[in-house]
């Protein structure tokens, strides 16, 4: 199968859930996109945040499952 647009390409990344992969998309219309397909574990033992006491507001840790590439901001 081949992706016909960026939505098809991004949807296909759901099948790559091993390790950390970087993906670049470009088409003849001049659209360029970058995605990562890494899964990030959601762990309750990391809820205290980094050593400086801060925690990025976009990084949700509720102790269940994993965050996949969908958490990454795109525009």
N, C-alpha and C positions, 0 to 999 in steps of 0.2 A: 504494500500500500504506500501511497505517497500523499503527503499533506498538500492541500490545495490553497491553504491560507494559514494565517498565524493561529487561528482557533483550532484547526486540525492538528497543527504542529504541537501546540501546547497540550491538547487532549492526549496525544500519543505519548507524552512524557509520563503519563500515569502508569505506563507499562514498564518504566525503568525505575525501579525502587531499590536498586542495589548500589552500595557505595555512594560516592559523590561524583556526579557527572556535570560538566558545563556544556550548555547547548547554545549555539548561535543560529538565529534564523534571519534570512534576508530573502526578499522577493524582487521581482522585476518592477514593482510599483514603488520601490525605494523604502519599504518598511524594513527595519532592522530591530531585532529583539535578542535579549540574552536571558537565559533561564538556567537555574540549577535544579537538579533533581534529587538533591540530598534529603534524607529523612533526618530530622532532628528530634531526639527523644524528649518527651515531656517527663521530667523527673522531679518528684517532690523534694528530694534531697538537695536540689539546686535552687529551691525557692528563696533562699536567703540572699541570692543575687551575688554579684561579683564582690571582690574584697573592699571596694570603695563604698559599698552599701547601696549602690544604684542598680536598677534593673531596667532594661529597655521596655518601654510601654507596649511595644508590639510583640514581645516575646511572651506568650502565654504558657504558664506551667501549671497545669491542674492535676498532674499525677497520673494521667491516663493517655495511652496511645502515643502517637508521634505526629510531629508537624512535617508535612511534605513541602514540596516546592510552592504550594499555593499560598503560603504565608508571606512570601516575598512580594514586596510592592512592585507593581508594574504600571506603566502608563502608555 
